[in-house]
C-alpha cells in the first residue's frame, strides 16, 4: 500500500482549533490506515484507487470536508495569461513510444522548502506506480521553470545522444543510461519493447537543453532545489486520459500549496490543446438506490450534505434524482455505485449500524467453487502460478496480436474510455500471452494459469467458466502441455483427455489438437504460432491449452 508522511506541525495548521487526537480519529473515516506516529510525523497508508491522496494536501482536503471546515468541490482557479508563452511542440516521431504529452506551469513568490520538495517527489513516485502502472502508462517530469527556454519540444533522438542525468556530474549517452543506471535497467524495457529504430523520446527546450528522458530520468539542469520558485510539470503517456488524470491531481495539489497555475499549449499533429483540463464530470443517481444499498433511510437533503462532506457538489433535479458534480481530480468515481460509497464516507462508515440478516440459513461453499479449488490446488502443486486478468480486454490483444478473426458479433463496451477495455473476452489465452509479454525480463520457465469467465455471442449471450494454461521457456512443447492436462484430469477427476489433431489460427499447424473428454469437445491445446509470439514480443516458445470448465464439470 502507498504511504504518505504527515508533518505534525504542518498538519495541525490545517485544522485550527482541533487537537491532534481529534484529527487522527478522522483518518479511518476516509479509509486511511495509520502505520506509525512519532513526535514529528504520522505515517499513513492509503488505498491506491485514491491517487489524490498521494500528498498531504489531498488527505487534508478530504479530512477538512469530513470535519465540516470546507465542503463541496474544492476551489480552483487557473491564472489568466497568454497561453502561447508556454508552448510545447510534439514531433510525430514520438507516436511509437508515448504519443501524448501534457504540461502546466506553477508559480509562487516563496521558495519551495525541502519538505515540499520531498512531498512532490513522493507524490510523483506514487502516481508513477499507481495511475502510471510503474511508468508503463505514464511518467512525470517536475522541473525548475526558471532555467527553461520556451517553446519546449517533445521528439526522438538516437541512442548516442548524451546529456547530464539528474544527480550526475558529466554527460552520459542514452544507451549508457539504460545499461548502467539503476533506473535505466528497471524501466528501460518499456522503451525497448516497441523500439526498432534505436530512437528514444526526449523533452528539450528551445536551446536544445534536455529536460527529461521519459520514462527513465530527468536532466540535472532542471533539478528542484530550495531556491526554486516556479515549476514546469510535463506528463508523457500512451493514453491521453491517463495523462489528464495525473496532471489534474498535480494542478489542484500545487494550487492548494499556494502556487498560481498557468496553462501550457500543446501543439501536436491534431492541432492545439490547452492543459491542464479541469472540467468536472457529472453522474445522476436515485436516492432510493443509495438508501437501498446502504440500508439507510436518509432524506435527500441529508444525502446532499453527505456528498458535500466528501468534497462533491450535488443538486436535486427532476423526479427527485440527484445530479452529482465530480471534480476532475477524482479519477476513482466512474459509476453511481461510487456515489453510494461517497455518501457512506460522508455519513461516517463507522456510524453504520449492524443488523440481523433476513435469512436464518447459514451459507455454504458453492459446488462450482469446490471443484475450482481442486483444479487450483493441482496446478499450484505443478508449480504453475495463478493470475487474474480483467474480463474486459482490448481488440488488439484479443484478435489482432493472436491472429484470431473477430466475430461478426462481439460483446463490446458502449463508449469505452480505454483501448485496453473494449470488449468481453471470448478466450483466456490472449490475456495470458499478454501477461507473458509484460514479464519478458523475468526468469524462465514461466508457467501461468487462469480460471475465469469468457463470453460468446451465438444464439444469445453465452457465459461460462474456462481454464487457461500457458508455459513459456526455450524447450516448451506440446508434450509438456498435454502432460499437465492429463495430470490435472486424472488426479482431480479420474478422467482422461483424448486429443484429436486440428487447425487453429492461434496454434502451429500439426501441433494443435482438440480436447475431448467422454466424447465431448471441451477445448484446445497446442503450440502458439511464431507470429503471435513475435506480436507479443515474447522471446521463447509458448505452449498453451484452454478447457471449458462449465461443460467439463457437467460431465
PAROMI-405058 format. One line per field, with one value per residue (C-alpha): residue in one letter; z, y, x; residue number from 1. Coordinates in Angstrom, 3 decimals. Example, Ala and Ser with C-alpha at 12.3 -4.5 7.8 and 13.67 -1.06 7.14 Angstrom:
residues 2
aa = (A, S)
w = (7.800, 7.140)
v = (-4.500, -1.060)
u = (12.300, 13.670)
i = (1, 2)
***
This chain:
residues 555
aa = (X, X, X, X, X, X, X, X, X, X, X, X, X, X, X, X, X, X, X, X, X, X, X, X, X, X, X, X, X, X, X, X, X, X, X, X, X, X, X, X, X, X, X, X, X, X, X, X, X, X, X, X, X, X, X, X, X, X, X, X, X, X, X, X, X, X, X, X, X, X, X, X, X, X, X, X, X, X, X, X, X, X, X, X, X, X, X, X, X, X, X, X, X, X, X, X, X, X, X, X, X, X, X, X, X, X, X, X, X, X, X, X, X, X, X, X, X, X, X, X, X, X, X, X, X, X, X, X, X, X, X, X, X, X, X, X, X, X, X, X, X, X, X, X, X, X, X, X, X, X, X, X, X, X, X, X, X, X, X, X, X, X, X, X, X, X, X, X, X, X, X, X, X, X, X, X, X, X, X, X, X, X, X, X, X, X, X, X, X, X, X, X, X, X, X, X, X, X, X, X, X, X, X, X, X, X, X, X, X, X, X, X, X, X, X, X, X, X, X, X, X, X, X, X, X, X, X, X, X, X, X, X, X, X, X, X, X, X, X, X, X, X, X, X, X, X, X, X, X, X, X, X, X, X, X, X, X, X, X, X, X, X, X, X, X, X, X, X, X, X, X, X, X, X, X, X, X, X, X, X, X, X, X, X, X, X, X, X, X, X, X, X, X, X, X, X, X, X, X, X, X, X, X, X, X, X, X, X, X, X, X, X, X, X, X, X, X, X, X, X, X, X, X, X, X, X, X, X, X, X, X, X, X, X, X, X, X, X, X, X, X, X, X, X, X, X, X, X, X, X, X, X, X, X, X, X, X, X, X, X, X, X, X, X, X, X, X, X, X, X, X, X, X, X, X, X, X, X, X, X, X, X, X, X, X, X, X, X, X, X, X, X, X, X, X, X, X, X, X, X, X, X, X, X, X, X, X, X, X, X, X, X, X, X, X, X, X, X, X, X, X, X, X, X, X, X, X, X, X, X, X, X, X, X, X, X, X, X, X, X, X, X, X, X, X, X, X, X, X, X, X, X, X, X, X, X, X, X, X, X, X, X, X, X, X, X, X, X, X, X, X, X, X, X, X, X, X, X, X, X, X, X, X, X, X, X, X, X, X, X, X, X, X, X, X, X, X, X, X, X, X, X, X, X, X, X, X, X, X, X, X, X, X, X, X, X, X, X, X, X, X, X, X, X, X, X, X, X, X, X, X, X, X, X, X, X, X, X, X, X, X, X, X, X, X, X, X, X, X, X, X, X, X, X, X)
w = (0.000, -0.779, 2.175, 2.985, 5.770, 7.550, 9.348, 12.604, 12.757, 9.228, 9.782, 12.832, 10.946, 8.546, 11.426, 13.628, 16.992, 16.696, 18.769, 17.162, 18.656, 17.022, 13.675, 13.866, 14.664, 11.303, 9.278, 9.265, 8.025, 4.634, 4.536, 5.732, 7.978, 10.453, 10.117, 12.748, 14.783, 16.020, 17.613, 14.163, 11.620, 11.129, 8.532, 6.783, 4.273, 1.597, -0.989, -4.482, -6.021, -4.443, -6.214, -4.961, -1.528, -2.789, -0.865, 2.498, 0.717, -0.817, 2.509, 4.343, 1.641, 2.414, 6.197, 6.184, 4.344, 6.951, 9.726, 8.092, 7.669, 3.861, 1.950, -1.694, -4.629, -3.680, -5.006, -8.050, -10.424, -13.479, -13.899, -16.926, -19.115, -22.723, -23.411, -26.158, -23.511, -22.516, -25.837, -26.201, -29.748, -30.326, -33.116, -34.982, -34.337, -30.712, -31.687, -31.378, -27.774, -25.863, -28.309, -25.658, -23.629, -21.395, -19.305, -16.941, -15.039, -11.317, -9.853, -6.448, -4.812, -1.948, -2.377, -2.283, 1.069, 1.464, 2.942, -0.051, -2.489, -0.690, -0.882, -4.636, -5.313, -3.154, -4.916, -8.290, -7.476, -6.075, -9.260, -11.337, -9.571, -9.432, -12.368, -14.363, -13.827, -12.877, -15.640, -18.294, -18.983, -17.862, -16.392, -14.820, -15.060, -12.474, -13.483, -12.375, -14.726, -14.473, -16.401, -19.293, -22.575, -24.432, -26.680, -25.410, -27.892, -27.474, -30.066, -30.598, -30.836, -31.485, -28.740, -28.789, -27.794, -24.435, -21.552, -17.807, -15.884, -12.529, -9.675, -12.124, -12.873, -16.519, -19.707, -20.449, -23.622, -23.641, -24.245, -21.254, -19.038, -19.999, -19.413, -16.428, -14.217, -11.777, -13.122, -16.713, -16.006, -14.124, -16.690, -19.931, -21.087, -21.553, -24.432, -25.805, -26.164, -29.099, -30.267, -33.592, -34.896, -31.970, -31.338, -27.911, -26.723, -25.138, -23.857, -24.793, -24.511, -27.226, -26.691, -27.102, -23.380, -22.181, -19.620, -19.360, -20.945, -20.315, -18.684, -17.372, -15.826, -15.712, -16.615, -13.835, -15.365, -14.202, -10.789, -7.985, -5.015, -2.126, -4.317, -6.814, -7.073, -10.189, -11.645, -15.039, -14.997, -18.032, -18.252, -21.120, -21.659, -24.083, -23.139, -23.087, -20.289, -18.025, -18.606, -17.941, -14.673, -13.428, -14.371, -12.765, -9.435, -9.607, -10.588, -7.599, -5.157, -6.183, -6.188, -2.587, -1.791, -2.769, -6.425, -9.358, -12.047, -15.640, -18.786, -21.318, -25.003, -26.646, -30.406, -31.997, -35.314, -34.226, -33.503, -30.362, -26.898, -23.617, -20.461, -17.654, -18.216, -15.034, -16.263, -13.874, -14.828, -13.799, -12.556, -11.873, -9.083, -7.459, -3.650, -3.290, -4.872, -2.285, 0.673, -0.524, -0.822, 2.456, 4.426, 5.472, 5.223, 4.513, 3.215, 0.012, 1.841, 4.156, 1.127, -0.370, 2.895, 2.960, -0.617, 0.092, 3.094, 0.616, -1.427, -4.198, -5.296, -5.615, -6.571, -6.845, -10.421, -11.959, -10.340, -7.135, -8.725, -7.574, -10.017, -8.659, -9.876, -9.802, -9.663, -12.252, -9.705, -8.517, -11.083, -8.991, -9.431, -12.566, -11.703, -9.409, -7.066, -6.404, -5.364, -2.857, -1.356, -1.082, 0.756, 3.161, 3.781, 4.311, 6.616, 8.516, 7.758, 11.468, 12.073, 10.058, 12.396, 12.022, 11.565, 11.700, 8.305, 6.922, 6.350, 9.118, 6.783, 7.015, 3.894, 2.337, -0.413, -3.910, -5.560, -8.513, -6.106, -4.589, -7.948, -8.958, -5.708, -6.664, -10.051, -8.451, -5.869, -8.515, -10.827, -7.963, -6.968, -10.500, -9.842, -12.125, -10.976, -10.865, -12.224, -12.665, -15.664, -16.451, -18.328, -20.346, -22.886, -25.982, -29.534, -30.231, -27.581, -28.200, -32.003, -33.817, -31.932, -31.768, -35.408, -34.466, -36.703, -34.968, -34.954, -36.503, -33.062, -30.172, -26.681, -26.525, -24.054, -25.203, -25.264, -23.945, -22.442, -22.931, -25.812, -23.201, -22.023, -25.145, -25.245, -23.129, -23.853, -25.709, -24.729, -21.913, -23.857, -25.337, -21.832, -20.611, -23.566, -22.733, -19.157, -20.506, -22.679, -19.602, -17.913, -20.614, -18.266, -15.619, -15.299, -17.339, -17.310, -16.786, -16.168, -15.698, -15.357, -15.026, -14.097, -15.298, -17.286, -21.068, -23.216, -26.668, -28.857, -30.667, -30.262, -27.480, -24.978, -23.540, -20.398, -18.987, -16.797, -18.524, -17.572, -19.497, -19.062, -20.764, -20.436, -21.786, -21.943, -24.552, -24.581, -24.096, -26.385, -26.989, -24.885, -21.749, -22.101, -22.603, -19.566, -17.411, -18.838, -18.276, -14.749, -13.868, -15.210, -13.888, -10.429, -9.762, -11.520, -12.690, -16.332, -19.417, -22.282, -25.878, -28.253, -31.962, -34.459, -35.727, -37.002, -35.264, -36.164, -32.732, -32.903, -35.216, -37.872, -36.954, -33.292, -32.281, -31.135, -29.820, -26.223, -25.778, -22.535, -22.658, -26.369, -25.615, -27.061, -24.219, -25.539, -27.482, -26.898, -28.884, -29.556, -30.121, -33.599, -34.048, -35.395, -32.128, -30.092, -32.092, -31.845, -28.059, -28.018, -26.150, -26.515, -26.121, -27.469, -25.763, -25.415, -24.141, -23.616, -22.689, -21.150, -20.910, -17.179, -17.242, -19.748, -18.111, -14.635, -16.038, -17.003)
v = (0.000, 3.513, 5.778, 9.497, 11.061, 13.917, 16.578, 17.009, 20.716, 21.306, 19.060, 20.916, 24.234, 22.937, 22.300, 25.405, 24.759, 20.942, 18.844, 16.169, 13.278, 14.507, 14.922, 11.416, 9.961, 11.282, 9.286, 5.929, 7.656, 8.204, 4.648, 5.589, 3.322, 4.757, 2.882, 4.788, 8.014, 9.738, 13.144, 14.699, 12.576, 10.480, 7.747, 6.930, 4.192, 4.948, 2.905, 3.076, 3.841, 7.314, 8.809, 12.261, 11.039, 10.905, 14.107, 15.572, 18.253, 15.632, 13.919, 17.203, 18.198, 15.107, 15.444, 19.099, 18.027, 15.406, 17.890, 20.343, 23.013, 23.016, 21.227, 20.796, 20.893, 22.432, 25.901, 26.088, 28.908, 28.989, 32.037, 34.039, 34.751, 34.280, 30.551, 30.835, 31.690, 28.016, 26.200, 22.504, 21.221, 17.484, 15.753, 12.921, 10.617, 10.007, 8.218, 4.742, 5.432, 7.773, 9.821, 12.158, 14.904, 17.341, 20.105, 23.011, 25.702, 26.507, 29.748, 31.342, 34.066, 31.983, 29.363, 25.675, 24.321, 20.954, 19.305, 20.412, 19.065, 15.720, 15.736, 16.441, 13.663, 11.170, 12.145, 11.750, 8.211, 7.187, 8.382, 6.605, 3.340, 3.802, 5.582, 5.276, 1.474, 1.654, 4.222, 1.881, 4.104, 7.484, 9.192, 12.620, 15.206, 18.033, 20.823, 24.188, 26.530, 29.382, 27.555, 26.527, 28.459, 28.049, 26.629, 23.108, 20.232, 16.547, 14.419, 11.414, 11.251, 8.475, 6.285, 8.021, 11.389, 12.483, 14.780, 15.120, 12.991, 14.204, 13.967, 13.212, 15.325, 14.503, 13.695, 10.156, 8.713, 7.384, 3.848, 4.024, 5.382, 2.408, -0.134, 1.273, 3.201, 1.505, 3.385, 2.575, -1.137, -1.069, 0.821, 0.544, -2.406, -0.026, 1.646, -1.418, -3.229, -1.057, 0.326, -0.981, 2.081, 2.932, 6.112, 7.431, 10.195, 13.374, 16.610, 19.572, 23.339, 25.973, 25.890, 22.097, 21.536, 18.232, 18.425, 14.735, 11.327, 9.779, 7.435, 6.969, 10.062, 13.866, 16.146, 17.582, 21.053, 21.306, 19.700, 21.301, 22.900, 25.185, 28.253, 27.172, 29.395, 28.100, 24.629, 23.165, 19.778, 17.519, 14.169, 11.783, 8.881, 6.299, 7.282, 10.870, 10.392, 8.935, 11.999, 14.297, 12.464, 12.831, 16.499, 17.358, 15.898, 17.878, 21.080, 21.064, 19.969, 22.766, 25.292, 24.373, 24.636, 28.308, 28.193, 30.047, 27.514, 28.548, 26.713, 25.144, 24.944, 21.564, 21.622, 18.159, 16.717, 17.028, 20.747, 22.846, 21.756, 23.684, 21.796, 21.017, 20.051, 20.669, 20.411, 18.376, 15.366, 14.548, 11.463, 11.171, 8.865, 7.901, 8.466, 5.198, 3.349, 4.893, 4.070, 0.521, -0.326, 1.321, 0.105, 3.660, 5.972, 9.254, 12.200, 13.848, 16.866, 14.559, 12.759, 16.105, 17.038, 13.724, 14.239, 17.766, 16.465, 14.076, 17.175, 16.698, 19.053, 17.745, 19.159, 17.836, 17.532, 16.272, 13.349, 13.801, 12.479, 13.802, 15.274, 14.919, 17.113, 15.247, 17.337, 16.410, 15.102, 12.363, 9.780, 6.940, 7.979, 6.339, 4.939, 5.582, 2.883, 5.147, 7.882, 5.444, 4.968, 8.736, 9.044, 6.315, 8.174, 11.481, 9.791, 8.079, 4.443, 3.726, 5.199, 2.432, 0.037, -3.751, -5.588, -9.219, -10.984, -11.575, -15.289, -17.852, -20.179, -20.490, -20.063, -22.846, -23.230, -23.373, -26.754, -24.939, -23.268, -26.680, -28.124, -24.978, -25.219, -28.785, -27.587, -24.678, -26.896, -29.378, -26.700, -24.880, -28.240, -28.492, -25.169, -23.167, -19.620, -18.405, -14.948, -12.992, -10.743, -8.412, -9.891, -6.660, -6.646, -4.722, -5.842, -5.630, -8.216, -10.497, -10.607, -8.638, -9.891, -13.514, -13.805, -14.647, -13.369, -11.020, -12.471, -10.550, -10.141, -9.065, -8.044, -4.557, -1.677, 1.220, 4.348, 2.620, 5.102, 2.885, 0.755, -1.826, -2.419, -2.527, -5.975, -9.017, -11.692, -14.860, -16.846, -16.698, -17.461, -13.939, -12.425, -14.985, -14.218, -10.530, -11.282, -13.116, -10.105, -7.866, -10.242, -10.914, -9.507, -12.170, -15.587, -18.569, -21.022, -19.080, -21.146, -19.366, -20.400, -18.512, -19.594, -17.016, -16.288, -15.959, -14.755, -15.589, -14.284, -17.193, -17.932, -15.382, -14.419, -17.386, -17.044, -19.867, -20.652, -21.525, -22.658, -21.363, -22.539, -21.249, -22.495, -20.446, -21.445, -22.468, -26.142, -25.841, -28.085, -29.853, -32.882, -30.778, -29.095, -32.423, -33.896, -31.025, -31.521, -35.287, -34.950, -32.421, -34.538, -37.880, -36.680, -34.466, -36.230, -39.676, -38.641, -38.962, -36.479, -37.663, -35.230, -35.132, -33.147, -29.928, -26.480, -23.162, -19.676, -19.244, -22.536, -24.046, -26.419, -30.024, -29.108, -28.386, -30.638, -30.596, -31.759, -34.353, -35.972, -38.739, -37.979, -34.358, -31.430, -29.264, -27.168, -26.853, -27.460, -26.702, -24.628, -20.895, -19.595, -17.674, -14.755, -14.393, -14.835, -12.060, -9.796, -10.072, -9.598, -12.877, -14.264, -18.010, -20.692, -20.894, -23.817, -23.441, -25.116, -23.910, -26.001, -25.187, -25.816, -25.261, -28.099, -30.300, -30.068, -31.132, -34.420)
u = (0.000, 1.305, 2.060, 2.206, 4.280, 2.464, 4.433, 2.518, 3.363, 2.049, -0.975, -2.300, -2.152, -4.807, -7.243, -7.376, -8.939, -8.744, -6.366, -4.191, -6.202, -9.423, -7.652, -6.182, -9.611, -10.881, -8.327, -10.172, -13.342, -11.684, -10.277, -6.788, -4.712, -2.229, 1.058, 3.035, 3.126, 6.295, 6.910, 7.322, 5.413, 2.320, 2.814, -0.481, -1.367, -3.962, -5.828, -4.228, -7.635, -7.355, -4.305, -5.380, -4.190, -0.597, 0.231, -0.680, -2.727, -5.027, -5.626, -6.139, -8.644, -10.748, -10.403, -11.458, -14.607, -15.465, -14.755, -17.169, -14.475, -14.640, -17.404, -18.280, -15.878, -12.505, -11.776, -9.507, -8.632, -6.386, -4.207, -5.344, -2.340, -1.301, -1.219, 1.402, 4.004, 4.330, 4.225, 5.084, 5.617, 5.116, 7.015, 5.267, 8.260, 7.154, 3.935, 5.520, 6.596, 4.297, 2.265, 0.839, 2.457, 0.557, 2.041, 1.438, 3.329, 3.061, 4.441, 4.717, 6.810, 8.168, 10.884, 9.969, 11.159, 12.839, 9.726, 7.614, 10.201, 10.109, 6.301, 6.387, 8.901, 6.959, 3.732, 5.435, 6.564, 3.174, 1.461, 4.108, 3.335, -0.454, -2.091, 1.141, 1.338, 5.033, 5.645, 4.237, 1.195, 2.519, 5.575, 6.009, 8.766, 8.975, 11.367, 12.721, 10.869, 13.375, 16.135, 13.858, 13.608, 10.317, 8.992, 9.652, 9.772, 8.970, 10.758, 13.035, 16.824, 19.344, 20.781, 24.172, 22.661, 24.093, 23.118, 23.746, 21.194, 19.897, 22.454, 25.294, 28.373, 29.037, 27.203, 26.077, 24.625, 21.088, 22.380, 24.721, 21.922, 19.737, 22.515, 24.401, 21.960, 19.576, 16.563, 17.563, 17.798, 14.486, 12.396, 14.355, 12.272, 9.306, 11.145, 12.892, 9.580, 8.496, 11.839, 13.091, 14.976, 17.283, 15.278, 14.368, 11.978, 13.318, 11.796, 14.049, 13.801, 14.352, 18.144, 18.226, 18.814, 17.374, 14.571, 13.779, 14.233, 10.790, 10.007, 13.553, 15.164, 15.239, 18.118, 20.270, 19.767, 16.136, 16.544, 14.484, 16.217, 15.312, 15.952, 13.276, 10.182, 8.442, 7.986, 7.185, 5.434, 5.159, 3.389, 4.128, 1.754, 0.430, -3.130, -4.358, -6.891, -4.202, -2.033, -5.009, -5.749, -2.182, -1.933, -5.283, -4.125, -0.876, -2.705, -5.064, -2.357, 0.005, -2.844, -3.634, 0.086, -0.037, 1.022, -0.536, -1.425, -0.693, -1.807, 0.506, -0.335, 0.293, 0.867, 0.696, -0.473, -4.130, -3.848, -3.600, -4.736, -4.722, -3.734, -4.385, -8.022, -10.003, -13.609, -15.803, -17.922, -21.492, -23.354, -27.091, -28.197, -31.506, -31.706, -33.647, -30.705, -28.362, -30.586, -31.270, -27.573, -26.573, -29.589, -30.407, -33.404, -31.657, -33.648, -32.482, -31.059, -29.117, -27.645, -26.609, -24.901, -23.001, -21.805, -20.597, -18.640, -16.971, -15.930, -18.500, -21.256, -24.814, -28.202, -31.752, -33.009, -36.259, -38.101, -36.069, -32.914, -29.562, -27.041, -23.506, -20.663, -17.357, -14.157, -11.526, -9.021, -11.432, -10.387, -11.871, -15.534, -16.942, -20.383, -23.391, -22.069, -19.078, -21.513, -23.015, -19.545, -19.068, -22.406, -21.253, -17.980, -19.785, -22.291, -19.479, -18.690, -18.326, -21.777, -23.424, -25.205, -25.116, -28.428, -29.508, -29.665, -33.163, -32.449, -31.853, -29.945, -26.170, -24.063, -22.030, -19.458, -20.885, -20.154, -18.535, -16.093, -15.332, -14.257, -12.379, -10.402, -9.414, -8.167, -6.324, -4.591, -3.390, -1.992, -0.270, 1.207, 2.590, 4.406, 2.130, 1.407, -2.199, -3.002, -6.228, -6.858, -9.746, -12.704, -12.681, -9.849, -8.807, -9.475, -5.749, -4.840, -7.824, -7.699, -5.006, -1.933, -3.126, -4.209, -7.801, -10.593, -13.011, -16.565, -19.426, -20.976, -18.787, -19.857, -18.387, -18.441, -20.575, -18.401, -15.254, -12.782, -9.745, -8.493, -7.448, -11.030, -13.216, -14.812, -15.643, -13.070, -14.036, -10.941, -8.355, -5.185, -4.663, -4.789, -2.248, 0.045, -0.266, 0.811, 3.865, 4.705, 4.856, 7.315, 9.912, 12.564, 11.800, 13.443, 12.186, 10.455, 7.240, 4.107, 0.775, -2.859, -6.100, -9.617, -12.108, -15.223, -15.376, -18.248, -19.564, -22.377, -24.062, -27.766, -27.823, -25.132, -23.224, -21.130, -19.044, -16.044, -12.811, -9.310, -6.307, -2.706, 0.467, 4.045, 6.959, 10.633, 13.207, 12.186, 8.418, 6.374, 3.093, 4.082, 4.595, 1.196, -0.562, 1.203, -0.126, -3.629, -3.677, -2.263, -4.966, -7.843, -6.583, -5.543, -8.527, -11.370, -10.255, -10.743, -8.520, -8.398, -8.417, -6.696, -7.527, -5.437, -6.995, -6.060, -6.470, -5.125, -3.523, -1.560, 1.066, -0.328, 0.423, 0.977, -2.591, -5.436, -8.987, -9.503, -12.266, -13.404, -16.025, -16.527, -17.367, -15.370, -14.054, -11.194, -7.954, -4.248, -1.132, 1.983, 1.444, 2.345, 5.629, 3.561, 1.637, 4.833, 6.518, 3.474, 3.516, 7.334, 7.806, 11.328, 10.767, 8.369, 4.966, 2.561, -0.993, -4.344, -7.819, -10.589, -14.305, -14.824, -18.589, -19.029, -16.374, -17.899, -21.277, -19.622)
i = (1, 2, 3, 4, 5, 6, 7, 8, 9, 10, 11, 12, 13, 14, 15, 16, 17, 18, 19, 20, 21, 22, 23, 24, 25, 26, 27, 28, 29, 30, 31, 32, 33, 34, 35, 36, 37, 38, 39, 40, 41, 42, 43, 44, 45, 46, 47, 48, 49, 50, 51, 52, 53, 54, 55, 56, 57, 58, 59, 60, 61, 62, 63, 64, 65, 66, 67, 68, 69, 70, 71, 72, 73, 74, 75, 76, 77, 78, 79, 80, 81, 82, 83, 84, 85, 86, 87, 88, 89, 90, 91, 92, 93, 94, 95, 96, 97, 98, 99, 100, 101, 102, 103, 104, 105, 106, 107, 108, 109, 110, 111, 112, 113, 114, 115, 116, 117, 118, 119, 120, 121, 122, 123, 124, 125, 126, 127, 128, 129, 130, 131, 132, 133, 134, 135, 136, 137, 138, 139, 140, 141, 142, 143, 144, 145, 146, 147, 148, 149, 150, 151, 152, 153, 154, 155, 156, 157, 158, 159, 160, 161, 162, 163, 164, 165, 166, 167, 168, 169, 170, 171, 172, 173, 174, 175, 176, 177, 178, 179, 180, 181, 182, 183, 184, 185, 186, 187, 188, 189, 190, 191, 192, 193, 194, 195, 196, 197, 198, 199, 200, 201, 202, 203, 204, 205, 206, 207, 208, 209, 210, 211, 212, 213, 214, 215, 216, 217, 218, 219, 220, 221, 222, 223, 224, 225, 226, 227, 228, 229, 230, 231, 232, 233, 234, 235, 236, 237, 238, 239, 240, 241, 242, 243, 244, 245, 246, 247, 248, 249, 250, 251, 252, 253, 254, 255, 256, 257, 258, 259, 260, 261, 262, 263, 264, 265, 266, 267, 268, 269, 270, 271, 272, 273, 274, 275, 276, 277, 278, 279, 280, 281, 282, 283, 284, 285, 286, 287, 288, 289, 290, 291, 292, 293, 294, 295, 296, 297, 298, 299, 300, 301, 302, 303, 304, 305, 306, 307, 308, 309, 310, 311, 312, 313, 314, 315, 316, 317, 318, 319, 320, 321, 322, 323, 324, 325, 326, 327, 328, 329, 330, 331, 332, 333, 334, 335, 336, 337, 338, 339, 340, 341, 342, 343, 344, 345, 346, 347, 348, 349, 350, 351, 352, 353, 354, 355, 356, 357, 358, 359, 360, 361, 362, 363, 364, 365, 366, 367, 368, 369, 370, 371, 372, 373, 374, 375, 376, 377, 378, 379, 380, 381, 382, 383, 384, 385, 386, 387, 388, 389, 390, 391, 392, 393, 394, 395, 396, 397, 398, 399, 400, 401, 402, 403, 404, 405, 406, 407, 408, 409, 410, 411, 412, 413, 414, 415, 416, 417, 418, 419, 420, 421, 422, 423, 424, 425, 426, 427, 428, 429, 430, 431, 432, 433, 434, 435, 436, 437, 438, 439, 440, 441, 442, 443, 444, 445, 446, 447, 448, 449, 450, 451, 452, 453, 454, 455, 456, 457, 458, 459, 460, 461, 462, 463, 464, 465, 466, 467, 468, 469, 470, 471, 472, 473, 474, 475, 476, 477, 478, 479, 480, 481, 482, 483, 484, 485, 486, 487, 488, 489, 490, 491, 492, 493, 494, 495, 496, 497, 498, 499, 500, 501, 502, 503, 504, 505, 506, 507, 508, 509, 510, 511, 512, 513, 514, 515, 516, 517, 518, 519, 520, 521, 522, 523, 524, 525, 526, 527, 528, 529, 530, 531, 532, 533, 534, 535, 536, 537, 538, 539, 540, 541, 542, 543, 544, 545, 546, 547, 548, 549, 550, 551, 552, 553, 554, 555)
***
